[in-house]
Amino acid sequence: MNLYSNVTMKHFQQPQNMGELQGDDVAFAKVGSLPQGEVIQLTLQKKDPIQKAAFKAYGSVATIASCSWLTSWLEGKSWQQARNLTVQNIIDELQLPEMRRPAAILVLEALNKALDNDSKRS
């Protein structure tokens, strides 16, 4: 039996929206740290609805898959819909095992920071 679902493995093996968006209309967030073993950089267009999102990440299967799923899910969503996303939504969509909850928490932290940060790069 595999630890990860087919959905998770698809997003891990063929991640969507890897990279970084540039421009004045881009919100930015960076969370995690290399010593912790997980780093996520998330960029998204500040337009409402969100038209494009991208990520760069270093981390586990669950982290990479969660970033890929999130950036795909965000396209076409309003900022309010993005704010309403929960850790449990990510876990349910990817069918992540409970022990991988920290990956979903970190991805949601990146999203919330991007939504709050505007385009300040920190």
Backbone bond lengths (Angstrom), bond angles and torsions (degrees), N, CA, C in turn:
res aa  C-N    CA-C-N  psi(-1)  N-CA   C-N-CA  omega(-1)  CA-C   N-CA-C  phi
1 M - - - 1.459 - - 1.533 109.61 -
2 N 1.333 116.01 133.42 1.455 121.22 179.10 1.519 111.04 -79.91
3 L 1.322 115.57 146.59 1.459 121.37 176.64 1.523 110.47 -70.08
4 Y 1.335 116.53 -32.61 1.460 121.39 -174.74 1.519 111.98 -112.38
5 S 1.325 115.31 148.43 1.463 122.07 179.30 1.528 110.31 -72.82
6 N 1.325 115.13 167.18 1.464 120.69 176.11 1.526 111.38 -61.52
7 V 1.339 116.95 -36.88 1.463 121.32 179.18 1.527 109.73 -63.14
8 T 1.315 116.83 -46.18 1.462 120.89 179.14 1.519 110.73 -61.74
9 M 1.309 117.01 -46.54 1.462 120.55 -177.92 1.535 111.53 -64.89
10 K 1.326 116.95 -35.98 1.465 120.09 177.68 1.526 110.01 -62.89
11 H 1.332 117.50 -45.77 1.462 120.89 179.92 1.524 111.73 -68.71
12 F 1.318 117.52 -30.01 1.460 120.47 178.02 1.533 111.36 -75.22
13 Q 1.318 116.50 -45.44 1.457 120.61 -175.65 1.529 112.78 -77.63
14 Q 1.326 116.85 -28.21 1.467 121.74 179.61 1.536 108.65 -132.73
15 P 1.323 116.56 66.27 1.468 119.30 -175.34 1.525 112.06 -62.22
16 Q 1.307 114.22 141.34 1.462 122.06 179.38 1.527 109.21 -99.06
17 N 1.316 116.62 144.97 1.462 123.13 170.88 1.521 114.59 65.86
18 M 1.324 117.18 32.40 1.458 119.82 174.92 1.522 108.98 -73.48
19 G 1.310 115.51 139.52 1.455 120.70 178.71 1.508 110.64 133.19
20 E 1.313 114.99 -157.69 1.459 121.10 -176.30 1.513 109.35 -143.54
21 L 1.318 116.66 132.08 1.454 121.46 174.31 1.526 108.67 -83.50
22 Q 1.313 116.25 147.17 1.459 122.44 179.55 1.523 109.32 -122.15
23 G 1.315 116.14 157.18 1.461 120.62 173.61 1.508 112.92 125.55
24 D 1.328 114.55 171.98 1.462 121.12 -179.07 1.528 112.62 -74.09
25 D 1.320 116.83 -18.32 1.465 120.10 -176.64 1.529 111.86 -99.60
26 V 1.347 116.87 29.67 1.462 121.37 -175.61 1.522 110.93 -116.44
27 A 1.314 116.19 128.41 1.461 122.50 172.25 1.528 108.01 -90.57
28 F 1.320 116.63 144.73 1.466 122.44 -171.53 1.525 110.60 -131.81
29 A 1.324 115.94 143.00 1.464 121.17 171.67 1.516 109.40 -148.68
30 K 1.326 114.98 144.84 1.456 121.29 173.35 1.521 106.63 -135.43
31 V 1.332 116.02 126.28 1.464 121.52 -178.81 1.522 110.18 -134.16
32 G 1.327 115.53 162.42 1.453 121.40 -179.91 1.512 110.66 87.13
33 S 1.330 115.44 -175.52 1.460 120.80 177.75 1.521 109.18 -157.65
34 L 1.311 115.39 150.99 1.465 119.66 179.27 1.526 112.15 -59.52
35 P 1.339 119.71 -42.00 1.470 118.40 177.77 1.541 112.92 -59.20
36 Q 1.345 116.38 -30.40 1.467 119.99 176.60 1.525 111.43 -78.75
37 G 1.339 116.20 -16.91 1.455 120.24 177.36 1.509 115.74 92.41
38 E 1.315 117.74 4.16 1.461 120.95 -178.49 1.527 108.60 -143.56
39 V 1.319 117.56 128.10 1.462 122.98 174.52 1.517 107.79 -137.34
40 I 1.330 115.53 132.78 1.464 121.27 178.20 1.514 108.79 -127.87
41 Q 1.332 116.10 131.62 1.457 122.58 169.72 1.524 106.23 -116.26
42 L 1.314 116.21 124.24 1.457 121.77 -178.04 1.517 109.02 -121.94
43 T 1.319 116.49 132.24 1.457 121.40 173.65 1.523 108.23 -127.29
44 L 1.340 115.62 142.37 1.461 119.44 177.69 1.516 109.51 -149.04
45 Q 1.326 114.92 150.53 1.456 120.16 178.67 1.514 108.73 -68.70
46 K 1.329 115.31 140.82 1.457 120.56 -177.89 1.521 112.73 -80.69
47 K 1.310 117.39 3.82 1.465 120.27 178.73 1.522 109.26 -71.98
48 D 1.342 115.24 152.30 1.463 120.84 176.73 1.519 106.88 -123.58
49 P 1.330 119.05 111.91 1.467 126.89 9.62 1.532 112.12 -76.94
50 I 1.310 114.27 161.14 1.461 122.19 178.86 1.527 107.86 -67.17
51 Q 1.310 116.39 126.90 1.459 120.04 -178.51 1.514 112.84 -100.30
52 K 1.334 116.71 -24.87 1.457 119.29 -176.55 1.522 109.19 -154.78
53 A 1.327 115.32 143.41 1.461 122.51 175.63 1.521 107.59 -143.13
54 A 1.328 116.11 150.92 1.465 120.53 -179.81 1.529 108.78 -146.20
55 F 1.333 114.85 160.69 1.457 119.15 -179.95 1.517 111.36 -144.17
56 K 1.318 114.00 157.25 1.452 123.84 165.61 1.522 104.24 -128.88
57 A 1.314 117.35 137.21 1.460 119.02 -177.88 1.514 111.75 -149.27
58 Y 1.303 114.15 149.06 1.459 123.56 170.54 1.509 104.91 -125.64
59 G 1.331 116.46 122.52 1.451 117.77 -179.35 1.512 112.86 165.64
60 S 1.295 114.28 -157.89 1.459 122.90 -173.46 1.525 112.51 -78.71
61 V 1.319 114.74 172.76 1.464 121.93 174.06 1.527 109.51 -54.09
62 A 1.319 116.61 -46.52 1.462 121.03 -177.69 1.525 111.88 -64.09
63 T 1.313 117.66 -37.86 1.462 121.23 179.99 1.521 110.99 -67.80
64 I 1.312 117.39 -48.77 1.468 121.34 179.86 1.531 110.03 -61.84
65 A 1.308 117.11 -46.49 1.469 121.23 -179.71 1.525 111.05 -63.54
66 S 1.318 117.33 -40.61 1.467 120.87 179.83 1.521 110.98 -64.67
67 C 1.330 117.44 -40.80 1.468 121.19 177.26 1.524 110.95 -63.41
68 S 1.316 116.55 -45.03 1.456 121.38 179.74 1.529 110.22 -61.81
69 W 1.331 116.59 -47.44 1.461 120.43 179.30 1.524 110.26 -61.15
70 L 1.335 117.25 -46.66 1.461 121.34 -177.50 1.520 111.45 -58.83
71 T 1.320 117.69 -49.15 1.464 119.59 -176.52 1.526 111.74 -65.12
72 S 1.310 117.25 -33.01 1.474 120.37 175.29 1.528 110.41 -69.91
73 W 1.326 116.22 -43.38 1.470 122.07 -178.64 1.523 111.06 -64.07
74 L 1.327 117.58 -37.40 1.468 121.57 -175.39 1.519 113.79 -64.08
75 E 1.319 117.89 -31.23 1.460 120.71 -175.03 1.531 110.51 -61.29
76 G 1.338 114.64 121.30 1.457 120.93 -179.37 1.520 114.26 90.64
77 K 1.328 117.38 -5.33 1.468 121.14 179.72 1.530 109.84 -88.78
78 S 1.321 115.08 149.24 1.465 119.89 174.83 1.529 108.85 -77.24
79 W 1.332 115.02 163.71 1.466 118.96 177.73 1.530 109.45 -62.15
80 Q 1.340 116.80 -34.90 1.468 119.27 179.39 1.529 111.01 -66.88
81 Q 1.321 117.76 -41.34 1.463 120.30 175.94 1.520 110.38 -60.56
82 A 1.332 116.85 -40.73 1.464 120.96 178.62 1.530 110.24 -63.03
83 R 1.314 116.81 -41.65 1.481 120.38 179.06 1.528 112.34 -65.76
84 N 1.312 116.41 -26.97 1.465 120.47 -177.98 1.534 113.22 -83.44
85 L 1.326 117.61 -8.36 1.464 120.85 178.98 1.530 109.32 -63.84
86 T 1.324 116.27 140.30 1.466 120.93 -179.89 1.526 111.17 -119.00
87 V 1.309 114.97 163.45 1.464 121.10 174.37 1.520 109.50 -57.13
88 Q 1.321 116.71 -42.63 1.459 120.02 -178.90 1.523 112.02 -63.41
89 N 1.351 117.80 -35.11 1.468 120.57 175.62 1.520 110.71 -58.31
90 I 1.341 116.37 -45.84 1.466 121.25 -179.38 1.526 110.04 -63.93
91 I 1.322 116.82 -46.52 1.471 121.63 179.49 1.527 110.14 -59.23
92 D 1.324 116.41 -45.38 1.467 120.40 -178.60 1.528 111.91 -65.78
93 E 1.325 117.45 -45.21 1.462 121.04 -178.12 1.524 111.98 -62.72
94 L 1.330 116.37 -39.85 1.466 120.59 -178.36 1.524 112.79 -93.42
95 Q 1.324 116.37 -5.42 1.467 121.83 -177.81 1.534 109.86 54.72
96 L 1.337 114.32 45.33 1.460 119.53 -179.40 1.518 110.97 -74.27
97 P 1.324 117.33 141.86 1.461 119.66 173.52 1.540 109.06 -65.80
98 E 1.299 116.66 147.78 1.462 122.38 -176.71 1.525 112.10 -53.63
99 M 1.310 117.35 -34.15 1.467 119.73 -178.88 1.530 112.56 -67.61
100 R 1.324 117.33 -11.82 1.477 121.18 177.49 1.524 112.08 -98.64
101 R 1.332 117.36 10.04 1.463 123.16 177.72 1.533 112.21 -50.98
102 P 1.347 119.47 -40.33 1.472 119.00 -179.70 1.530 113.91 -56.47
103 A 1.304 118.19 -31.56 1.472 120.64 177.51 1.527 110.00 -65.70
104 A 1.316 117.20 -44.10 1.467 121.25 178.90 1.527 110.79 -65.75
105 I 1.311 116.67 -36.83 1.474 120.93 177.72 1.527 110.07 -62.83
106 L 1.320 117.16 -45.12 1.467 121.24 -179.16 1.530 111.49 -64.69
107 V 1.311 116.93 -40.00 1.470 121.00 178.71 1.529 110.08 -64.37
108 L 1.309 117.10 -42.62 1.462 120.16 178.46 1.529 110.69 -67.41
109 E 1.323 117.36 -35.84 1.470 120.86 175.03 1.529 110.30 -60.03
110 A 1.324 117.17 -42.93 1.468 121.23 177.74 1.528 110.82 -61.55
111 L 1.318 116.65 -44.61 1.462 120.53 179.61 1.526 110.70 -60.81
112 N 1.314 116.60 -49.98 1.460 119.81 -177.76 1.527 111.56 -63.49
113 K 1.306 117.25 -37.66 1.460 120.81 177.56 1.523 110.54 -65.62
114 A 1.332 117.81 -42.06 1.470 121.12 178.00 1.530 110.46 -62.93
115 L 1.314 116.62 -41.73 1.460 120.23 179.82 1.528 111.12 -64.93
116 D 1.326 116.62 -31.62 1.471 121.13 -178.68 1.524 113.07 -89.67
117 N 1.342 117.40 -25.61 1.461 121.75 -169.26 1.509 115.91 -82.88
118 D 1.302 118.89 -16.01 1.447 120.33 -172.64 1.523 107.71 63.14
119 S 1.316 119.90 -127.30 1.466 119.47 -178.02 1.519 112.04 -114.37
120 K 1.306 118.89 15.85 1.463 120.96 -179.59 1.517 109.60 -71.05
121 R 1.287 116.80 125.42 1.459 121.53 -179.60 1.502 108.38 -96.38
122 S 1.353 114.82 117.03 1.473 118.83 -179.00 1.493 110.94 -129.90
